[in-house]
Each structure stands twice: as C-alpha cells, then as structure tokens.
Amino acid sequence: KKMYIVIKESGDHSENEFFYQTPVTSSIDEVVTEITIIQNLRTWIRTLIEEAAKNEQLKDDTDIKEALALISKENVKHQLCISSKELSDMLEKLSKKASVEGEQVKQMDPETSTLWWAGKELVRTEKFEKFVGRNDKTKIIAKLQNVHSSVMPSDATRKATDPQPENLSVQINRRR
C-alpha cells in the first residue's frame, strides 16, 4: 500500500499536475528528487509536443497522441502514475520528431526543489510519516516549487519543522 500524492507545480494551473504514489515511510528528499525529475520530463515532452504541432505532418502522429495522453491531467482523475522511465522513453521518441533548445525548457533543480503541503514546506531530511501520519491510504495535494522561485505557493506560509497533528478526524474525536 502506498500514499497518494497529487503534485502541482507552484503557480501553475491544473494542466500541470500529476499523480504519484509512495509509502509514507519514504524520505521526502528521495521523493522530491524523483518528482522533480518527472516534472522536468513532463515539461520537455510538453515543449516538444508544442514544437511538433507547428509541423502539419505531425499533427496526427501516433507518438504525439501517446505523449499527450501520458502527460494528461486525466491521469490524476484516474489515479494513474506515470514513471520517469515511461516519460524518458517518450521523450526519446519525440526527440526524433522535433527539437528544442535547452533554454526553451523551464527546468527545476532536483537537488533544491521544495515540496509544500498544508501551507508548509516539507523538510527534505524527514520522512512523510512525520507530517501525514502512518496511514498508507493517505491522499494529499502538494505543490512542487523551485527553491529560487520568487512566488511562494499561495497557501504556503512557513517551513514545516514540527509534524502535523495526526489528522483532523483524530483531533475531532479527541475533543468529543
């Protein structure tokens, strides 16, 4: 069993979100590195699709259609996780059909990107269970941000150094 995370890039609309699964015992550092790589691959693919769309002959290309499906926000609705391997393979296929310069693609640094949840930056040296509890059925929506970004997530106000209370239902039950 694994925790479900919907990843949104900070400041971005729902078009740029994806679904990721990981055990709550996972290191935040490892997960942030992996989801940043996934986000960067998705960005490259999206840019290549846009470039390929300029070529009338590639409009109905099978690889282009597969790539669109691979990065679609519909995958979140259906809880489909797309791996970095699948994205890398698709990037390789698309690179043969279209090309872009590296400067055209906004990349995030896997070593310095940050993940925000519940208004807090999740500390990379901790494990998810410290913040979300030990239930592997947990579902969260988190925002991925480039550490050098001047725009903070709208709901982010402070760095998480203390764990979140176990969960809201536990707090409510304790009050009763």
C-alpha positions as CSV (number, residue, x, y, z in Angstrom):
1,K,0.0,0.0,0.0
2,K,1.2,3.5,-0.8
3,M,0.3,7.0,-0.1
4,Y,-1.2,9.0,-3.0
5,I,0.1,12.4,-3.8
6,V,-1.2,14.8,-6.5
7,I,1.7,17.1,-7.5
8,K,1.0,20.6,-8.7
9,E,3.8,22.9,-9.9
10,S,3.5,26.1,-7.8
11,G,1.9,29.0,-9.6
12,D,0.7,26.6,-12.3
13,H,-2.8,25.6,-13.3
14,S,-4.2,22.1,-13.1
15,E,-2.9,21.3,-16.6
16,N,0.5,20.7,-15.0
17,E,-0.4,18.2,-12.3
18,F,0.3,14.5,-12.0
19,F,-0.3,11.6,-9.7
20,Y,2.5,9.9,-7.7
21,Q,2.5,7.0,-5.2
22,T,4.9,6.4,-2.4
23,P,4.9,4.7,1.0
24,V,4.6,7.1,3.9
25,T,7.9,5.8,5.2
26,S,9.7,7.3,2.2
27,S,12.3,10.0,2.6
28,I,10.9,13.4,1.5
29,D,14.3,14.1,-0.2
30,E,14.1,11.0,-2.4
31,V,10.5,11.7,-3.4
32,V,11.2,15.4,-4.1
33,T,14.1,14.4,-6.3
34,E,12.0,11.8,-8.2
35,I,9.0,14.0,-8.7
36,T,11.2,16.9,-9.9
37,I,12.7,14.6,-12.5
38,I,9.2,13.6,-13.5
39,Q,8.1,17.2,-13.7
40,N,11.2,18.1,-15.8
41,L,10.5,15.2,-18.2
42,R,6.8,16.3,-18.5
43,T,8.0,19.8,-19.3
44,W,10.3,18.6,-22.0
45,I,7.6,16.5,-23.5
46,R,5.1,19.3,-23.4
47,T,7.6,21.6,-25.1
48,L,8.4,19.0,-27.8
49,I,4.6,18.5,-28.4
50,E,4.2,22.2,-28.9
51,E,7.1,22.3,-31.3
52,A,5.8,19.3,-33.2
53,A,2.4,20.9,-33.5
54,K,4.0,23.5,-35.8
55,N,4.7,20.8,-38.3
56,E,1.4,19.9,-40.1
57,Q,2.6,16.4,-41.0
58,L,3.0,15.5,-37.3
59,K,-0.5,16.7,-36.3
60,D,-2.0,13.2,-36.2
61,D,1.2,11.4,-35.3
62,T,0.7,8.4,-33.0
63,D,3.7,9.2,-30.8
64,I,2.3,12.8,-30.3
65,K,-1.1,11.4,-29.3
66,E,0.6,8.9,-26.9
67,A,2.7,11.7,-25.4
68,L,-0.4,13.9,-24.9
69,A,-2.1,11.0,-23.1
70,L,1.0,10.4,-21.0
71,I,1.1,13.9,-19.6
72,S,-2.7,14.5,-19.5
73,K,-4.3,15.8,-16.3
74,E,-6.9,13.0,-16.8
75,N,-4.3,10.6,-15.3
76,V,-4.9,12.3,-12.0
77,K,-8.6,11.7,-12.2
78,H,-7.9,8.0,-12.9
79,Q,-5.1,7.8,-10.3
80,L,-2.6,6.7,-13.0
81,C,1.0,7.1,-12.1
82,I,3.4,7.6,-14.9
83,S,7.0,6.7,-14.2
84,S,10.2,8.6,-15.1
85,K,11.1,5.6,-17.3
86,E,7.9,5.9,-19.3
87,L,8.5,9.6,-19.7
88,S,12.1,9.1,-20.7
89,D,11.1,6.6,-23.3
90,M,8.5,9.0,-24.7
91,L,11.0,11.9,-24.7
92,E,13.4,9.8,-26.7
93,K,10.7,9.1,-29.3
94,L,9.6,12.7,-29.5
95,S,13.2,14.0,-29.8
96,K,13.4,12.2,-33.2
97,K,10.4,14.2,-34.4
98,A,11.0,17.7,-33.0
99,S,13.8,19.5,-31.2
100,V,14.1,22.4,-28.9
101,E,16.9,24.3,-27.3
102,G,17.5,23.7,-23.6
103,E,16.9,27.3,-22.8
104,Q,13.4,27.0,-24.1
105,V,12.5,24.4,-21.4
106,K,11.9,25.6,-17.8
107,Q,13.7,23.1,-15.6
108,M,13.6,22.6,-11.9
109,D,16.7,21.5,-9.9
110,P,16.0,18.1,-8.3
111,E,18.5,18.9,-5.5
112,T,17.0,22.2,-4.4
113,S,13.3,21.9,-5.3
114,T,10.8,22.1,-2.5
115,L,7.5,20.4,-1.7
116,W,4.8,22.2,0.1
117,W,1.7,20.7,1.8
118,A,-0.8,22.2,4.2
119,G,0.9,25.5,4.0
120,K,4.3,24.2,5.0
121,E,7.5,23.4,3.2
122,L,8.2,19.7,3.9
123,V,11.7,19.3,5.3
124,R,13.8,17.1,2.9
125,T,15.6,15.3,5.8
126,E,12.4,13.9,7.2
127,K,10.0,11.1,6.2
128,F,6.5,11.7,5.0
129,E,5.0,9.8,8.0
130,K,6.3,12.6,10.3
131,F,3.9,15.0,8.6
132,V,1.0,12.9,7.3
133,G,0.9,10.1,9.8
134,R,1.4,6.4,9.3
135,N,-1.7,5.6,7.2
136,D,-0.6,4.5,3.7
137,K,-4.0,5.3,2.4
138,T,-3.4,9.0,2.9
139,K,-4.1,11.2,-0.1
140,I,-2.5,14.7,-0.3
141,I,-2.2,17.5,-2.8
142,A,1.3,19.0,-2.7
143,K,3.0,21.8,-4.6
144,L,6.4,21.4,-6.1
145,Q,8.4,24.6,-6.2
146,N,11.7,25.7,-7.5
147,V,13.6,27.0,-4.4
148,H,14.7,30.1,-6.4
149,S,11.2,31.0,-7.3
150,S,10.1,34.4,-6.2
151,V,6.5,33.3,-6.0
152,M,5.6,31.2,-2.9
153,P,2.7,28.8,-3.1
154,S,-0.4,30.8,-2.2
155,D,-1.2,28.6,0.8
156,A,2.4,28.3,2.0
157,T,3.3,30.4,5.0
158,R,6.0,28.7,6.9
159,K,8.5,25.8,6.9
160,A,7.4,22.6,8.5
161,T,9.7,21.7,11.3
162,D,7.1,20.0,13.5
163,P,4.9,17.2,12.4
164,Q,1.3,17.9,11.5
165,P,-1.3,16.8,14.1
166,E,-2.1,13.1,13.3
167,N,-5.2,14.1,11.3
168,L,-8.3,16.2,11.6
169,S,-10.6,13.3,12.4
170,V,-8.4,12.2,15.3
171,Q,-8.4,15.8,16.7
172,I,-12.2,16.0,16.4
173,N,-12.7,12.6,18.1
174,R,-10.4,13.6,21.0
175,R,-12.5,16.7,21.6
176,R,-15.6,14.7,22.0
